[in-house]
Amino acid sequence: MDIIKEIKQLKCGKVIENANLKNFNTYKVLGTVLGVVYPNSVENLKKLIAFLRENKIKYKVIGNGSNLIFCNNNYDGILIKLDCFDDLKIDDIKVTVGAGYSLIKLSYKVSQLGLSGLEFATGIPGTVGGAIYMNAGAYKSDMGYIVSEVKVLTPDLEVKTMYNRDLDFHYRSSFFQKNPGHICLEATFILRRGNRDMIMEIIEDRKRRRLMTQPLEYPSAGSVFRNPENDFAGRLIEELGYKGKNLDGAKVSEKHANFIINTNGASGNDIKNLILEIRDKVKERYGIELKIEQEFVE
């Protein structure tokens, strides 16, 4: 069976065959993926998923790949990107936006309109859907504080609306992580009116601090571990003497020990091995089990 040929015949959106994996993860791990599909409607997304399931073809819905580690050089399945789900409607303080919309782009857009609540997200390089899945956050705020409701495709391929109370938002956690097969299609945020100049000043100040304290010049996927209660993962890793530790191109950043960077063609497996080694060493030394924020994709 020629899987890609069959998928193209479904006419559900753009299809890229034997795509370069490097373009779909922020660690820039090299490799190939059997195919990447960009469904152009909810009906075509349903049609695609039904076909993949029926033919027992592995698939994964991804955003910008800013929290993913592809552990093998080849992903022998289909990646589904919701880039076409990018409608945006702003009605006073209510913002309704597609899951494929860039979170950084959205954050800047609403901030420039004097809407407050998404300032924390101007440095998070994911999509709206990916950010909700991870309950992405920073500066003591996260998606759970602003999401009012989400339009979801269920595993039964039905569209339903889920409200904040249903979404089980906790620190870097949400309903979606515990209920695979549910796909965020669209989200509604409730923001606040604020002073545009003050909002933009906060954003620019945080941007300067990120540039000084985070290794943004290298491929990475942001913070590797969640901070344990009343402590910082970076502090524990630095105290272990792991700052600057290198494993076949995967390196603990000298700027921020809770970042791993790809300095020289590291594979996903190199990055994974370094992460697991750090986690084990921290457990051994301090009795603290660090929780990994990033997702290993096999």
HUBELNOR-V585667 format. One record per residue. N is the residue number from 1. SS is DSSP state (@ for helix, = for strand, . for the rest). Layout:
n->N ss->SS
n->N ss->SS
This chain:
n->1 ss->.
n->2 ss->.
n->3 ss->@
n->4 ss->@
n->5 ss->@
n->6 ss->@
n->7 ss->@
n->8 ss->@
n->9 ss->@
n->10 ss->@
n->11 ss->.
n->12 ss->.
n->13 ss->=
n->14 ss->=
n->15 ss->=
n->16 ss->=
n->17 ss->=
n->18 ss->=
n->19 ss->=
n->20 ss->=
n->21 ss->@
n->22 ss->@
n->23 ss->@
n->24 ss->@
n->25 ss->.
n->26 ss->.
n->27 ss->.
n->28 ss->.
n->29 ss->.
n->30 ss->.
n->31 ss->.
n->32 ss->=
n->33 ss->=
n->34 ss->=
n->35 ss->=
n->36 ss->=
n->37 ss->=
n->38 ss->=
n->39 ss->=
n->40 ss->.
n->41 ss->.
n->42 ss->@
n->43 ss->@
n->44 ss->@
n->45 ss->@
n->46 ss->@
n->47 ss->@
n->48 ss->@
n->49 ss->@
n->50 ss->@
n->51 ss->@
n->52 ss->@
n->53 ss->@
n->54 ss->@
n->55 ss->.
n->56 ss->.
n->57 ss->.
n->58 ss->.
n->59 ss->=
n->60 ss->=
n->61 ss->=
n->62 ss->=
n->63 ss->.
n->64 ss->.
n->65 ss->.
n->66 ss->.
n->67 ss->.
n->68 ss->=
n->69 ss->=
n->70 ss->=
n->71 ss->.
n->72 ss->.
n->73 ss->.
n->74 ss->=
n->75 ss->=
n->76 ss->=
n->77 ss->=
n->78 ss->=
n->79 ss->=
n->80 ss->=
n->81 ss->=
n->82 ss->.
n->83 ss->.
n->84 ss->.
n->85 ss->.
n->86 ss->.
n->87 ss->.
n->88 ss->=
n->89 ss->=
n->90 ss->=
n->91 ss->=
n->92 ss->.
n->93 ss->.
n->94 ss->=
n->95 ss->=
n->96 ss->=
n->97 ss->=
n->98 ss->=
n->99 ss->.
n->100 ss->.
n->101 ss->.
n->102 ss->=
n->103 ss->@
n->104 ss->@
n->105 ss->@
n->106 ss->@
n->107 ss->@
n->108 ss->@
n->109 ss->@
n->110 ss->@
n->111 ss->@
n->112 ss->@
n->113 ss->.
n->114 ss->.
n->115 ss->=
n->116 ss->=
n->117 ss->.
n->118 ss->.
n->119 ss->@
n->120 ss->@
n->121 ss->@
n->122 ss->.
n->123 ss->.
n->124 ss->.
n->125 ss->.
n->126 ss->.
n->127 ss->=
n->128 ss->@
n->129 ss->@
n->130 ss->@
n->131 ss->@
n->132 ss->@
n->133 ss->@
n->134 ss->@
n->135 ss->.
n->136 ss->.
n->137 ss->=
n->138 ss->=
n->139 ss->.
n->140 ss->.
n->141 ss->=
n->142 ss->=
n->143 ss->@
n->144 ss->@
n->145 ss->@
n->146 ss->.
n->147 ss->=
n->148 ss->=
n->149 ss->=
n->150 ss->=
n->151 ss->=
n->152 ss->=
n->153 ss->=
n->154 ss->.
n->155 ss->.
n->156 ss->.
n->157 ss->.
n->158 ss->.
n->159 ss->=
n->160 ss->=
n->161 ss->=
n->162 ss->=
n->163 ss->=
n->164 ss->@
n->165 ss->@
n->166 ss->@
n->167 ss->.
n->168 ss->.
n->169 ss->.
n->170 ss->=
n->171 ss->.
n->172 ss->.
n->173 ss->=
n->174 ss->.
n->175 ss->@
n->176 ss->@
n->177 ss->@
n->178 ss->@
n->179 ss->.
n->180 ss->.
n->181 ss->.
n->182 ss->.
n->183 ss->=
n->184 ss->=
n->185 ss->=
n->186 ss->=
n->187 ss->=
n->188 ss->=
n->189 ss->=
n->190 ss->=
n->191 ss->.
n->192 ss->=
n->193 ss->=
n->194 ss->.
n->195 ss->.
n->196 ss->@
n->197 ss->@
n->198 ss->@
n->199 ss->@
n->200 ss->@
n->201 ss->@
n->202 ss->@
n->203 ss->@
n->204 ss->@
n->205 ss->@
n->206 ss->@
n->207 ss->@
n->208 ss->@
n->209 ss->@
n->210 ss->@
n->211 ss->@
n->212 ss->@
n->213 ss->@
n->214 ss->.
n->215 ss->.
n->216 ss->.
n->217 ss->.
n->218 ss->.
n->219 ss->=
n->220 ss->.
n->221 ss->.
n->222 ss->.
n->223 ss->=
n->224 ss->.
n->225 ss->=
n->226 ss->.
n->227 ss->.
n->228 ss->.
n->229 ss->.
n->230 ss->.
n->231 ss->.
n->232 ss->.
n->233 ss->@
n->234 ss->@
n->235 ss->@
n->236 ss->@
n->237 ss->@
n->238 ss->@
n->239 ss->@
n->240 ss->.
n->241 ss->.
n->242 ss->.
n->243 ss->.
n->244 ss->.
n->245 ss->.
n->246 ss->=
n->247 ss->=
n->248 ss->.
n->249 ss->.
n->250 ss->=
n->251 ss->=
n->252 ss->=
n->253 ss->.
n->254 ss->.
n->255 ss->.
n->256 ss->.
n->257 ss->.
n->258 ss->.
n->259 ss->=
n->260 ss->=
n->261 ss->=
n->262 ss->=
n->263 ss->.
n->264 ss->.
n->265 ss->.
n->266 ss->.
n->267 ss->.
n->268 ss->@
n->269 ss->@
n->270 ss->@
n->271 ss->@
n->272 ss->@
n->273 ss->@
n->274 ss->@
n->275 ss->@
n->276 ss->@
n->277 ss->@
n->278 ss->@
n->279 ss->@
n->280 ss->@
n->281 ss->@
n->282 ss->@
n->283 ss->@
n->284 ss->@
n->285 ss->@
n->286 ss->@
n->287 ss->.
n->288 ss->.
n->289 ss->.
n->290 ss->.
n->291 ss->.
n->292 ss->=
n->293 ss->.
n->294 ss->.
n->295 ss->=
n->296 ss->=
n->297 ss->=
n->298 ss->.
